[in-house]
Amino acid sequence: MNPKKEGALEALHNRHSDPEKFLANLPAFLRSEREHYQLTQKELADWMNLATQSYQAYESGKSIPTLPNFIRLADFFDVSLDEMIGRNSD
């Protein structure tokens, strides 16, 4: 393999080797931001056109949002996707 490509792949692996670690931050972030905006789970779920139970599963860590829902939540809370999952953009 090309040494330059090999180095890039190794750097990528080292930076992103544990995506579950980042997803573990999501439930607390969602709860904190929702409470900051003084919304109920039902109100946010309704805004997203989701069943309340689906949104509750995001906050409890039982499921993760689809990519479109990740983006909608990040836009709603006016944060980057990296910030939403607690990943530094270094």
Buried (B, 14 or more C-beta within 10 A) or exposed (E): EEEEEEEEEEEEEEEEEEEEEBBEBBBEBBBEBBEEEEBEBEBBBBEBEBEBEBBBBBBEBEEBBEEEBBEBBBEBBEBEBEBBBBBEEE
